[in-house]
């Protein structure tokens, strides 16, 4: 199979027939063998019924339906697990991503040898309240990840070699950082293609401003995991050592002041009234805690294997 198209969706009943017809036309014109994997993320509208109607007419359509809303990352991960094509394309279901971009994305993977090609919606039809935070977010992501050539980490339209999606795990809200996940997995040939961004035709956006705050928190998590995920003692042990050093210096100062006071005529120094005493005490406690955290982290270098198990109500 040439292409697997993974489409996560939530309450997109109106756009699904048009999106499917558009994909079918592009696939037919380019003579691609393909499959469309719709992942219904617990939609409360008729999205699942619409997909069933479309699947009756097109045997290349498959679907997974979650019993409740889990989020885009679990939907993508579930689609990746089921993808069979040599090239995997992801796109949103709201018609803001153009299926006409698929042939060129496919060519860049198969002919130019990219592991991953990310779309860049250079001209966007979004309000400034969304575009400005997006630019700041992408600038930070480039800096932290070291992937300097990407301008739009969160673009839903991406293409992957099959091996890439089979060797990364997308969980939580990490769909924003799939290029970073791929890089950490050893897939470093990451490209970018300017793609057309269309204004939303049906419905409303499913994302709020909280995604930017969560995005920065997830970026910090991913950076930590990439640097210290399998060696947490390196960071926590370093912090613990620094705390112990501060504690020893503080206790040395306390002893020195005590000796000076004992040798003086006016013996009026009380250890427990010195700020250095409490500084040494706090530093020692923090040092022990950091060391214990590092030891526990060494034992638990990965989260539970059940992290990406989701309740699926239907699959066809």
ChimeraX commands (.cxc) that place a marker at each C-alpha (Angstrom):
marker #1 position 0.00,0.00,0.00 radius 0.5
marker #1 position 1.34,3.44,-0.95 radius 0.5
marker #1 position -0.37,5.74,1.52 radius 0.5
marker #1 position -2.22,5.59,4.83 radius 0.5
marker #1 position -4.14,8.75,5.65 radius 0.5
marker #1 position -4.83,9.13,9.37 radius 0.5
marker #1 position -7.61,11.61,10.21 radius 0.5
marker #1 position -8.36,12.30,13.89 radius 0.5
marker #1 position -11.73,13.97,14.35 radius 0.5
marker #1 position -14.12,15.31,16.93 radius 0.5
marker #1 position -17.59,16.50,15.93 radius 0.5
marker #1 position -16.88,17.01,12.22 radius 0.5
marker #1 position -19.97,15.40,10.64 radius 0.5
marker #1 position -20.46,18.20,8.12 radius 0.5
marker #1 position -16.96,18.17,6.67 radius 0.5
marker #1 position -16.39,14.40,6.44 radius 0.5
marker #1 position -18.21,13.70,3.11 radius 0.5
marker #1 position -16.45,16.58,1.35 radius 0.5
marker #1 position -13.05,15.63,2.80 radius 0.5
marker #1 position -13.49,11.99,1.77 radius 0.5
marker #1 position -14.53,12.88,-1.78 radius 0.5
marker #1 position -11.55,15.21,-2.07 radius 0.5
marker #1 position -9.11,12.52,-0.89 radius 0.5
marker #1 position -10.66,9.93,-3.21 radius 0.5
marker #1 position -10.23,12.26,-6.18 radius 0.5
marker #1 position -6.55,12.94,-5.41 radius 0.5
marker #1 position -5.81,9.25,-4.85 radius 0.5
marker #1 position -7.53,8.27,-8.11 radius 0.5
marker #1 position -5.78,10.94,-10.19 radius 0.5
marker #1 position -2.36,9.82,-8.91 radius 0.5
marker #1 position -3.17,6.08,-8.93 radius 0.5
marker #1 position -2.16,5.60,-5.32 radius 0.5
marker #1 position -3.17,2.53,-3.38 radius 0.5
marker #1 position -4.40,3.88,-0.08 radius 0.5
marker #1 position -6.46,3.63,3.06 radius 0.5
marker #1 position -8.20,6.29,5.11 radius 0.5
marker #1 position -8.18,5.71,8.85 radius 0.5
marker #1 position -10.72,7.87,10.63 radius 0.5
marker #1 position -10.21,8.01,14.40 radius 0.5
marker #1 position -13.40,9.29,16.00 radius 0.5
marker #1 position -12.38,10.85,19.29 radius 0.5
marker #1 position -15.66,10.38,21.15 radius 0.5
marker #1 position -17.74,12.70,18.96 radius 0.5
marker #1 position -21.16,13.62,20.29 radius 0.5
marker #1 position -22.64,14.42,16.85 radius 0.5
marker #1 position -23.30,12.08,13.88 radius 0.5
marker #1 position -19.63,11.75,12.90 radius 0.5
marker #1 position -19.54,7.98,13.47 radius 0.5
marker #1 position -22.75,7.40,11.47 radius 0.5
marker #1 position -21.37,9.49,8.61 radius 0.5
marker #1 position -18.15,7.46,8.59 radius 0.5
marker #1 position -20.13,4.22,8.45 radius 0.5
marker #1 position -22.07,5.52,5.46 radius 0.5
marker #1 position -18.84,6.51,3.72 radius 0.5
marker #1 position -17.22,3.14,4.51 radius 0.5
marker #1 position -20.14,1.32,2.88 radius 0.5
marker #1 position -19.29,3.10,-0.37 radius 0.5
marker #1 position -15.49,2.90,-0.13 radius 0.5
marker #1 position -13.68,-0.21,1.06 radius 0.5
marker #1 position -10.50,1.79,1.68 radius 0.5
marker #1 position -12.08,3.53,4.65 radius 0.5
marker #1 position -11.43,2.16,8.13 radius 0.5
marker #1 position -12.47,3.65,11.44 radius 0.5
marker #1 position -11.72,3.50,15.13 radius 0.5
marker #1 position -14.16,5.12,17.54 radius 0.5
marker #1 position -13.25,5.95,21.13 radius 0.5
marker #1 position -15.92,5.58,23.78 radius 0.5
marker #1 position -15.14,9.10,25.02 radius 0.5
marker #1 position -13.01,12.10,24.11 radius 0.5
marker #1 position -9.32,11.41,24.82 radius 0.5
marker #1 position -7.60,14.05,22.68 radius 0.5
marker #1 position -5.71,14.37,19.43 radius 0.5
marker #1 position -2.52,12.62,20.54 radius 0.5
marker #1 position -4.23,9.34,21.53 radius 0.5
marker #1 position -6.21,9.47,18.27 radius 0.5
marker #1 position -3.04,9.86,16.20 radius 0.5
marker #1 position -1.22,7.14,18.11 radius 0.5
marker #1 position -4.10,4.73,17.57 radius 0.5
marker #1 position -4.14,5.54,13.85 radius 0.5
marker #1 position -0.37,5.06,13.60 radius 0.5
marker #1 position -0.64,1.60,15.14 radius 0.5
marker #1 position -3.06,0.55,12.40 radius 0.5
marker #1 position -1.42,2.26,9.40 radius 0.5
marker #1 position -0.17,-0.09,6.67 radius 0.5
marker #1 position 1.01,2.32,3.98 radius 0.5
marker #1 position 4.65,2.96,3.09 radius 0.5
marker #1 position 3.96,6.66,3.69 radius 0.5
marker #1 position 1.63,7.86,6.43 radius 0.5
marker #1 position -0.14,11.20,6.01 radius 0.5
marker #1 position -1.94,12.96,8.85 radius 0.5
marker #1 position -4.47,15.72,8.34 radius 0.5
marker #1 position -7.24,17.38,10.28 radius 0.5
marker #1 position -10.87,16.70,9.40 radius 0.5
marker #1 position -12.01,20.33,9.31 radius 0.5
marker #1 position -11.01,20.95,5.64 radius 0.5
marker #1 position -8.31,23.41,6.65 radius 0.5
marker #1 position -5.71,20.94,5.31 radius 0.5
marker #1 position -5.73,20.37,1.56 radius 0.5
marker #1 position -5.50,16.78,0.23 radius 0.5
marker #1 position -4.00,18.27,-2.95 radius 0.5
marker #1 position -0.74,18.52,-1.00 radius 0.5
marker #1 position -0.51,14.74,-0.60 radius 0.5
marker #1 position 1.29,13.85,-3.89 radius 0.5
marker #1 position 4.15,16.26,-3.23 radius 0.5
marker #1 position 4.45,15.16,0.40 radius 0.5
marker #1 position 4.57,11.55,-0.80 radius 0.5
marker #1 position 7.28,12.42,-3.35 radius 0.5
marker #1 position 9.44,14.15,-0.73 radius 0.5
marker #1 position 9.34,11.03,1.45 radius 0.5
marker #1 position 9.89,8.45,-1.29 radius 0.5
marker #1 position 12.23,10.33,-3.64 radius 0.5
marker #1 position 14.06,12.85,-1.48 radius 0.5
marker #1 position 14.46,10.45,1.42 radius 0.5
marker #1 position 12.93,12.48,4.20 radius 0.5
marker #1 position 11.86,10.67,7.35 radius 0.5
marker #1 position 9.23,13.30,8.10 radius 0.5
marker #1 position 7.87,16.29,6.23 radius 0.5
marker #1 position 5.88,18.86,8.15 radius 0.5
marker #1 position 3.49,21.32,6.57 radius 0.5
marker #1 position 3.96,25.05,7.06 radius 0.5
marker #1 position 0.85,27.18,6.80 radius 0.5
marker #1 position 2.80,30.28,5.89 radius 0.5
marker #1 position -0.34,32.28,5.14 radius 0.5
marker #1 position -2.93,31.64,7.81 radius 0.5
marker #1 position -6.57,32.64,8.10 radius 0.5
marker #1 position -6.51,32.97,11.87 radius 0.5
marker #1 position -6.98,36.00,14.18 radius 0.5
marker #1 position -3.94,37.73,15.69 radius 0.5
marker #1 position -4.90,36.30,19.08 radius 0.5
marker #1 position -3.94,32.92,17.67 radius 0.5
marker #1 position -1.15,33.71,15.18 radius 0.5
marker #1 position 1.05,35.73,17.57 radius 0.5
marker #1 position 1.11,33.08,20.35 radius 0.5
marker #1 position 1.69,30.46,17.64 radius 0.5
marker #1 position 4.79,32.29,16.39 radius 0.5
marker #1 position 6.17,32.58,19.93 radius 0.5
marker #1 position 5.42,28.93,20.60 radius 0.5
marker #1 position 7.15,27.76,17.40 radius 0.5
marker #1 position 10.20,29.94,18.09 radius 0.5
marker #1 position 10.56,28.34,21.52 radius 0.5
marker #1 position 10.07,24.84,20.10 radius 0.5
marker #1 position 12.79,25.43,17.48 radius 0.5
marker #1 position 15.18,26.62,20.15 radius 0.5
marker #1 position 14.58,23.75,22.56 radius 0.5
marker #1 position 14.32,20.93,20.00 radius 0.5
marker #1 position 17.21,22.05,17.81 radius 0.5
marker #1 position 15.08,21.55,14.68 radius 0.5
marker #1 position 15.86,24.93,13.15 radius 0.5
marker #1 position 14.15,24.49,9.78 radius 0.5
marker #1 position 10.57,24.04,11.02 radius 0.5
marker #1 position 8.25,27.02,11.26 radius 0.5
marker #1 position 5.03,25.23,12.24 radius 0.5
marker #1 position 5.45,22.31,14.64 radius 0.5
marker #1 position 1.72,21.96,15.23 radius 0.5
marker #1 position 0.55,21.78,11.62 radius 0.5
marker #1 position -1.82,18.81,11.30 radius 0.5
marker #1 position -0.69,18.05,7.74 radius 0.5
marker #1 position 2.43,15.90,7.92 radius 0.5
marker #1 position 3.97,12.96,6.05 radius 0.5
marker #1 position 6.05,10.17,7.57 radius 0.5
marker #1 position 7.94,7.12,6.50 radius 0.5
marker #1 position 6.14,4.11,7.93 radius 0.5
marker #1 position 9.07,3.24,10.22 radius 0.5
marker #1 position 8.82,6.60,11.94 radius 0.5
marker #1 position 5.23,6.22,13.14 radius 0.5
marker #1 position 5.92,2.66,14.27 radius 0.5
marker #1 position 8.80,3.74,16.50 radius 0.5
marker #1 position 7.39,6.79,18.26 radius 0.5
marker #1 position 4.73,7.00,20.94 radius 0.5
marker #1 position 2.36,9.96,20.86 radius 0.5
marker #1 position 0.64,10.44,24.22 radius 0.5
marker #1 position -0.85,13.22,26.34 radius 0.5
marker #1 position -0.72,16.30,24.11 radius 0.5
marker #1 position 2.58,15.45,22.44 radius 0.5
marker #1 position 1.13,15.67,18.91 radius 0.5
marker #1 position 2.54,19.22,18.88 radius 0.5
marker #1 position 6.04,17.79,19.09 radius 0.5
marker #1 position 5.99,14.80,16.77 radius 0.5
marker #1 position 9.06,16.12,14.87 radius 0.5
marker #1 position 10.90,16.33,18.20 radius 0.5
marker #1 position 9.78,12.81,19.11 radius 0.5
marker #1 position 11.00,11.57,15.72 radius 0.5
marker #1 position 14.35,13.29,16.17 radius 0.5
marker #1 position 14.79,11.73,19.61 radius 0.5
marker #1 position 14.02,8.33,18.08 radius 0.5
marker #1 position 16.88,8.80,15.60 radius 0.5
marker #1 position 14.93,10.05,12.56 radius 0.5
marker #1 position 16.76,13.29,11.85 radius 0.5
marker #1 position 16.03,13.99,8.19 radius 0.5
marker #1 position 13.08,16.29,8.79 radius 0.5
marker #1 position 11.82,18.60,6.07 radius 0.5
marker #1 position 9.16,21.22,5.61 radius 0.5
marker #1 position 6.74,22.13,2.84 radius 0.5
marker #1 position 4.69,25.29,2.53 radius 0.5
marker #1 position 1.06,24.18,2.35 radius 0.5
marker #1 position -2.20,25.95,1.67 radius 0.5
marker #1 position -4.28,26.89,4.69 radius 0.5
marker #1 position -8.01,27.16,4.16 radius 0.5
marker #1 position -10.46,28.96,6.37 radius 0.5
marker #1 position -12.67,26.68,8.43 radius 0.5
marker #1 position -15.82,25.89,6.46 radius 0.5
marker #1 position -17.94,24.13,9.09 radius 0.5
marker #1 position -18.19,24.23,12.86 radius 0.5
marker #1 position -15.82,25.92,15.29 radius 0.5
marker #1 position -12.31,25.25,16.54 radius 0.5
marker #1 position -11.96,22.64,19.28 radius 0.5
marker #1 position -8.88,24.24,20.84 radius 0.5
marker #1 position -8.67,27.14,23.31 radius 0.5
marker #1 position -5.88,29.42,24.51 radius 0.5
marker #1 position -5.01,26.92,27.25 radius 0.5
marker #1 position -3.26,24.83,24.60 radius 0.5
marker #1 position -0.38,27.34,24.55 radius 0.5
marker #1 position 0.21,27.02,28.30 radius 0.5
marker #1 position -0.06,23.23,28.07 radius 0.5
marker #1 position 2.20,23.31,25.04 radius 0.5
marker #1 position 5.05,24.94,26.97 radius 0.5
marker #1 position 4.60,22.50,29.86 radius 0.5
marker #1 position 4.72,19.55,27.44 radius 0.5
marker #1 position 7.81,21.01,25.76 radius 0.5
marker #1 position 9.57,21.15,29.12 radius 0.5
marker #1 position 8.57,17.55,29.81 radius 0.5
marker #1 position 9.80,16.37,26.43 radius 0.5
marker #1 position 13.10,18.24,26.80 radius 0.5
marker #1 position 13.67,16.64,30.20 radius 0.5
marker #1 position 12.81,13.18,28.89 radius 0.5
marker #1 position 15.11,13.56,25.88 radius 0.5
marker #1 position 18.02,14.75,28.05 radius 0.5
marker #1 position 17.55,12.72,31.22 radius 0.5
marker #1 position 14.77,10.23,30.48 radius 0.5
marker #1 position 17.05,7.20,30.90 radius 0.5
marker #1 position 19.56,8.85,33.23 radius 0.5
marker #1 position 17.58,10.91,35.77 radius 0.5
marker #1 position 20.32,10.54,38.38 radius 0.5
marker #1 position 22.52,12.78,36.24 radius 0.5
marker #1 position 20.30,15.80,36.89 radius 0.5
marker #1 position 18.90,14.97,40.31 radius 0.5
marker #1 position 22.26,13.74,41.56 radius 0.5
marker #1 position 23.86,17.00,40.39 radius 0.5
marker #1 position 21.19,19.07,42.17 radius 0.5
marker #1 position 21.57,16.95,45.30 radius 0.5
marker #1 position 25.35,17.42,45.26 radius 0.5
marker #1 position 24.94,21.18,44.92 radius 0.5
marker #1 position 22.52,21.25,47.86 radius 0.5
marker #1 position 24.93,19.21,50.00 radius 0.5
marker #1 position 27.76,21.58,49.07 radius 0.5
marker #1 position 25.68,24.60,50.08 radius 0.5
marker #1 position 24.77,22.82,53.32 radius 0.5
marker #1 position 28.39,22.01,54.18 radius 0.5
marker #1 position 29.48,25.59,53.51 radius 0.5
marker #1 position 26.66,26.92,55.67 radius 0.5
marker #1 position 27.43,24.57,58.56 radius 0.5
marker #1 position 31.13,25.49,58.30 radius 0.5
marker #1 position 30.18,29.17,58.61 radius 0.5
marker #1 position 28.04,28.36,61.68 radius 0.5
marker #1 position 30.93,26.49,63.36 radius 0.5
marker #1 position 33.36,29.28,62.51 radius 0.5
marker #1 position 31.06,31.92,64.02 radius 0.5
marker #1 position 30.58,29.74,67.10 radius 0.5
marker #1 position 34.34,29.38,67.60 radius 0.5
marker #1 position 34.85,33.13,67.17 radius 0.5
marker #1 position 32.11,33.82,69.71 radius 0.5
marker #1 position 33.63,31.37,72.24 radius 0.5
marker #1 position 37.01,33.03,71.92 radius 0.5
marker #1 position 35.62,36.52,72.42 radius 0.5
marker #1 position 34.89,38.24,75.69 radius 0.5
marker #1 position 31.18,38.60,74.97 radius 0.5
marker #1 position 29.84,35.07,74.44 radius 0.5
marker #1 position 26.46,35.81,72.88 radius 0.5
marker #1 position 26.23,33.62,69.75 radius 0.5
marker #1 position 23.39,31.10,69.58 radius 0.5
marker #1 position 23.59,28.52,66.76 radius 0.5
marker #1 position 19.83,28.14,66.39 radius 0.5
marker #1 position 19.43,31.90,65.92 radius 0.5
marker #1 position 21.78,31.97,62.91 radius 0.5
marker #1 position 20.34,32.03,59.40 radius 0.5
marker #1 position 23.21,29.79,58.29 radius 0.5
marker #1 position 22.02,27.03,60.59 radius 0.5
marker #1 position 18.63,26.89,58.87 radius 0.5
marker #1 position 20.23,27.25,55.45 radius 0.5
marker #1 position 22.43,24.22,56.14 radius 0.5
marker #1 position 19.48,22.25,57.47 radius 0.5
marker #1 position 17.26,23.02,54.47 radius 0.5
marker #1 position 20.07,22.30,52.00 radius 0.5
marker #1 position 20.81,18.91,53.54 radius 0.5
marker #1 position 17.14,17.93,53.43 radius 0.5
marker #1 position 16.79,19.06,49.81 radius 0.5
marker #1 position 19.97,17.21,48.90 radius 0.5
marker #1 position 18.61,13.96,50.31 radius 0.5
marker #1 position 15.31,14.48,48.49 radius 0.5
marker #1 position 17.02,15.12,45.15 radius 0.5
marker #1 position 19.15,11.99,45.57 radius 0.5
marker #1 position 16.09,9.89,46.43 radius 0.5
marker #1 position 14.23,11.29,43.43 radius 0.5
marker #1 position 17.15,10.39,41.19 radius 0.5
marker #1 position 17.31,6.84,42.54 radius 0.5
marker #1 position 13.57,6.35,42.06 radius 0.5
marker #1 position 13.81,7.83,38.58 radius 0.5
marker #1 position 16.55,5.33,37.70 radius 0.5
marker #1 position 14.16,2.53,38.60 radius 0.5
marker #1 position 11.27,4.06,36.65 radius 0.5
marker #1 position 12.73,5.30,33.40 radius 0.5
marker #1 position 9.51,4.96,31.52 radius 0.5
marker #1 position 5.87,5.33,32.47 radius 0.5
marker #1 position 3.41,2.46,32.60 radius 0.5
marker #1 position 3.11,0.30,29.51 radius 0.5
marker #1 position -0.64,0.79,29.79 radius 0.5
marker #1 position -0.31,4.52,29.06 radius 0.5
marker #1 position -1.74,4.26,25.55 radius 0.5
marker #1 position -4.57,1.80,26.15 radius 0.5
marker #1 position -7.90,3.40,25.32 radius 0.5
marker #1 position -11.43,2.08,25.42 radius 0.5
marker #1 position -12.59,1.50,21.84 radius 0.5
marker #1 position -16.31,1.06,21.36 radius 0.5
marker #1 position -16.21,0.14,17.63 radius 0.5
marker #1 position -13.74,-0.66,14.89 radius 0.5
marker #1 position -14.48,-1.62,11.31 radius 0.5
marker link #1:1,2 radius 0.2
marker link #1:2,3 radius 0.2
marker link #1:3,4 radius 0.2
marker link #1:4,5 radius 0.2
marker link #1:5,6 radius 0.2
marker link #1:6,7 radius 0.2
marker link #1:7,8 radius 0.2
marker link #1:8,9 radius 0.2
marker link #1:9,10 radius 0.2
marker link #1:10,11 radius 0.2
marker link #1:11,12 radius 0.2
marker link #1:12,13 radius 0.2
marker link #1:13,14 radius 0.2
marker link #1:14,15 radius 0.2
marker link #1:15,16 radius 0.2
marker link #1:16,17 radius 0.2
marker link #1:17,18 radius 0.2
marker link #1:18,19 radius 0.2
marker link #1:19,20 radius 0.2
marker link #1:20,21 radius 0.2
marker link #1:21,22 radius 0.2
marker link #1:22,23 radius 0.2
marker link #1:23,24 radius 0.2
marker link #1:24,25 radius 0.2
marker link #1:25,26 radius 0.2
marker link #1:26,27 radius 0.2
marker link #1:27,28 radius 0.2
marker link #1:28,29 radius 0.2
marker link #1:29,30 radius 0.2
marker link #1:30,31 radius 0.2
marker link #1:31,32 radius 0.2
marker link #1:32,33 radius 0.2
marker link #1:33,34 radius 0.2
marker link #1:34,35 radius 0.2
marker link #1:35,36 radius 0.2
marker link #1:36,37 radius 0.2
marker link #1:37,38 radius 0.2
marker link #1:38,39 radius 0.2
marker link #1:39,40 radius 0.2
marker link #1:40,41 radius 0.2
marker link #1:41,42 radius 0.2
marker link #1:42,43 radius 0.2
marker link #1:43,44 radius 0.2
marker link #1:44,45 radius 0.2
marker link #1:45,46 radius 0.2
marker link #1:46,47 radius 0.2
marker link #1:47,48 radius 0.2
marker link #1:48,49 radius 0.2
marker link #1:49,50 radius 0.2
marker link #1:50,51 radius 0.2
marker link #1:51,52 radius 0.2
marker link #1:52,53 radius 0.2
marker link #1:53,54 radius 0.2
marker link #1:54,55 radius 0.2
marker link #1:55,56 radius 0.2
marker link #1:56,57 radius 0.2
marker link #1:57,58 radius 0.2
marker link #1:58,59 radius 0.2
marker link #1:59,60 radius 0.2
marker link #1:60,61 radius 0.2
marker link #1:61,62 radius 0.2
marker link #1:62,63 radius 0.2
marker link #1:63,64 radius 0.2
marker link #1:64,65 radius 0.2
marker link #1:65,66 radius 0.2
marker link #1:66,67 radius 0.2
marker link #1:67,68 radius 0.2
marker link #1:68,69 radius 0.2
marker link #1:69,70 radius 0.2
marker link #1:70,71 radius 0.2
marker link #1:71,72 radius 0.2
marker link #1:72,73 radius 0.2
marker link #1:73,74 radius 0.2
marker link #1:74,75 radius 0.2
marker link #1:75,76 radius 0.2
marker link #1:76,77 radius 0.2
marker link #1:77,78 radius 0.2
marker link #1:78,79 radius 0.2
marker link #1:79,80 radius 0.2
marker link #1:80,81 radius 0.2
marker link #1:81,82 radius 0.2
marker link #1:82,83 radius 0.2
marker link #1:83,84 radius 0.2
marker link #1:84,85 radius 0.2
marker link #1:85,86 radius 0.2
marker link #1:86,87 radius 0.2
marker link #1:87,88 radius 0.2
marker link #1:88,89 radius 0.2
marker link #1:89,90 radius 0.2
marker link #1:90,91 radius 0.2
marker link #1:91,92 radius 0.2
marker link #1:92,93 radius 0.2
marker link #1:93,94 radius 0.2
marker link #1:94,95 radius 0.2
marker link #1:95,96 radius 0.2
marker link #1:96,97 radius 0.2
marker link #1:97,98 radius 0.2
marker link #1:98,99 radius 0.2
marker link #1:99,100 radius 0.2
marker link #1:100,101 radius 0.2
marker link #1:101,102 radius 0.2
marker link #1:102,103 radius 0.2
marker link #1:103,104 radius 0.2
marker link #1:104,105 radius 0.2
marker link #1:105,106 radius 0.2
marker link #1:106,107 radius 0.2
marker link #1:107,108 radius 0.2
marker link #1:108,109 radius 0.2
marker link #1:109,110 radius 0.2
marker link #1:110,111 radius 0.2
marker link #1:111,112 radius 0.2
marker link #1:112,113 radius 0.2
marker link #1:113,114 radius 0.2
marker link #1:114,115 radius 0.2
marker link #1:115,116 radius 0.2
marker link #1:116,117 radius 0.2
marker link #1:117,118 radius 0.2
marker link #1:118,119 radius 0.2
marker link #1:119,120 radius 0.2
marker link #1:120,121 radius 0.2
marker link #1:121,122 radius 0.2
marker link #1:122,123 radius 0.2
marker link #1:123,124 radius 0.2
marker link #1:124,125 radius 0.2
marker link #1:125,126 radius 0.2
marker link #1:126,127 radius 0.2
marker link #1:127,128 radius 0.2
marker link #1:128,129 radius 0.2
marker link #1:129,130 radius 0.2
marker link #1:130,131 radius 0.2
marker link #1:131,132 radius 0.2
marker link #1:132,133 radius 0.2
marker link #1:133,134 radius 0.2
marker link #1:134,135 radius 0.2
marker link #1:135,136 radius 0.2
marker link #1:136,137 radius 0.2
marker link #1:137,138 radius 0.2
marker link #1:138,139 radius 0.2
marker link #1:139,140 radius 0.2
marker link #1:140,141 radius 0.2
marker link #1:141,142 radius 0.2
marker link #1:142,143 radius 0.2
marker link #1:143,144 radius 0.2
marker link #1:144,145 radius 0.2
marker link #1:145,146 radius 0.2
marker link #1:146,147 radius 0.2
marker link #1:147,148 radius 0.2
marker link #1:148,149 radius 0.2
marker link #1:149,150 radius 0.2
marker link #1:150,151 radius 0.2
marker link #1:151,152 radius 0.2
marker link #1:152,153 radius 0.2
marker link #1:153,154 radius 0.2
marker link #1:154,155 radius 0.2
marker link #1:155,156 radius 0.2
marker link #1:156,157 radius 0.2
marker link #1:157,158 radius 0.2
marker link #1:158,159 radius 0.2
marker link #1:159,160 radius 0.2
marker link #1:160,161 radius 0.2
marker link #1:161,162 radius 0.2
marker link #1:162,163 radius 0.2
marker link #1:163,164 radius 0.2
marker link #1:164,165 radius 0.2
marker link #1:165,166 radius 0.2
marker link #1:166,167 radius 0.2
marker link #1:167,168 radius 0.2
marker link #1:168,169 radius 0.2
marker link #1:169,170 radius 0.2
marker link #1:170,171 radius 0.2
marker link #1:171,172 radius 0.2
marker link #1:172,173 radius 0.2
marker link #1:173,174 radius 0.2
marker link #1:174,175 radius 0.2
marker link #1:175,176 radius 0.2
marker link #1:176,177 radius 0.2
marker link #1:177,178 radius 0.2
marker link #1:178,179 radius 0.2
marker link #1:179,180 radius 0.2
marker link #1:180,181 radius 0.2
marker link #1:181,182 radius 0.2
marker link #1:182,183 radius 0.2
marker link #1:183,184 radius 0.2
marker link #1:184,185 radius 0.2
marker link #1:185,186 radius 0.2
marker link #1:186,187 radius 0.2
marker link #1:187,188 radius 0.2
marker link #1:188,189 radius 0.2
marker link #1:189,190 radius 0.2
marker link #1:190,191 radius 0.2
marker link #1:191,192 radius 0.2
marker link #1:192,193 radius 0.2
marker link #1:193,194 radius 0.2
marker link #1:194,195 radius 0.2
marker link #1:195,196 radius 0.2
marker link #1:196,197 radius 0.2
marker link #1:197,198 radius 0.2
marker link #1:198,199 radius 0.2
marker link #1:199,200 radius 0.2
marker link #1:200,201 radius 0.2
marker link #1:201,202 radius 0.2
marker link #1:202,203 radius 0.2
marker link #1:203,204 radius 0.2
marker link #1:204,205 radius 0.2
marker link #1:205,206 radius 0.2
marker link #1:206,207 radius 0.2
marker link #1:207,208 radius 0.2
marker link #1:208,209 radius 0.2
marker link #1:209,210 radius 0.2
marker link #1:210,211 radius 0.2
marker link #1:211,212 radius 0.2
marker link #1:212,213 radius 0.2
marker link #1:213,214 radius 0.2
marker link #1:214,215 radius 0.2
marker link #1:215,216 radius 0.2
marker link #1:216,217 radius 0.2
marker link #1:217,218 radius 0.2
marker link #1:218,219 radius 0.2
marker link #1:219,220 radius 0.2
marker link #1:220,221 radius 0.2
marker link #1:221,222 radius 0.2
marker link #1:222,223 radius 0.2
marker link #1:223,224 radius 0.2
marker link #1:224,225 radius 0.2
marker link #1:225,226 radius 0.2
marker link #1:226,227 radius 0.2
marker link #1:227,228 radius 0.2
marker link #1:228,229 radius 0.2
marker link #1:229,230 radius 0.2
marker link #1:230,231 radius 0.2
marker link #1:231,232 radius 0.2
marker link #1:232,233 radius 0.2
marker link #1:233,234 radius 0.2
marker link #1:234,235 radius 0.2
marker link #1:235,236 radius 0.2
marker link #1:236,237 radius 0.2
marker link #1:237,238 radius 0.2
marker link #1:238,239 radius 0.2
marker link #1:239,240 radius 0.2
marker link #1:240,241 radius 0.2
marker link #1:241,242 radius 0.2
marker link #1:242,243 radius 0.2
marker link #1:243,244 radius 0.2
marker link #1:244,245 radius 0.2
marker link #1:245,246 radius 0.2
marker link #1:246,247 radius 0.2
marker link #1:247,248 radius 0.2
marker link #1:248,249 radius 0.2
marker link #1:249,250 radius 0.2
marker link #1:250,251 radius 0.2
marker link #1:251,252 radius 0.2
marker link #1:252,253 radius 0.2
marker link #1:253,254 radius 0.2
marker link #1:254,255 radius 0.2
marker link #1:255,256 radius 0.2
marker link #1:256,257 radius 0.2
marker link #1:257,258 radius 0.2
marker link #1:258,259 radius 0.2
marker link #1:259,260 radius 0.2
marker link #1:260,261 radius 0.2
marker link #1:261,262 radius 0.2
marker link #1:262,263 radius 0.2
marker link #1:263,264 radius 0.2
marker link #1:264,265 radius 0.2
marker link #1:265,266 radius 0.2
marker link #1:266,267 radius 0.2
marker link #1:267,268 radius 0.2
marker link #1:268,269 radius 0.2
marker link #1:269,270 radius 0.2
marker link #1:270,271 radius 0.2
marker link #1:271,272 radius 0.2
marker link #1:272,273 radius 0.2
marker link #1:273,274 radius 0.2
marker link #1:274,275 radius 0.2
marker link #1:275,276 radius 0.2
marker link #1:276,277 radius 0.2
marker link #1:277,278 radius 0.2
marker link #1:278,279 radius 0.2
marker link #1:279,280 radius 0.2
marker link #1:280,281 radius 0.2
marker link #1:281,282 radius 0.2
marker link #1:282,283 radius 0.2
marker link #1:283,284 radius 0.2
marker link #1:284,285 radius 0.2
marker link #1:285,286 radius 0.2
marker link #1:286,287 radius 0.2
marker link #1:287,288 radius 0.2
marker link #1:288,289 radius 0.2
marker link #1:289,290 radius 0.2
marker link #1:290,291 radius 0.2
marker link #1:291,292 radius 0.2
marker link #1:292,293 radius 0.2
marker link #1:293,294 radius 0.2
marker link #1:294,295 radius 0.2
marker link #1:295,296 radius 0.2
marker link #1:296,297 radius 0.2
marker link #1:297,298 radius 0.2
marker link #1:298,299 radius 0.2
marker link #1:299,300 radius 0.2
marker link #1:300,301 radius 0.2
marker link #1:301,302 radius 0.2
marker link #1:302,303 radius 0.2
marker link #1:303,304 radius 0.2
marker link #1:304,305 radius 0.2
marker link #1:305,306 radius 0.2
marker link #1:306,307 radius 0.2
marker link #1:307,308 radius 0.2
marker link #1:308,309 radius 0.2
marker link #1:309,310 radius 0.2
marker link #1:310,311 radius 0.2
marker link #1:311,312 radius 0.2
marker link #1:312,313 radius 0.2
marker link #1:313,314 radius 0.2
marker link #1:314,315 radius 0.2
marker link #1:315,316 radius 0.2
view
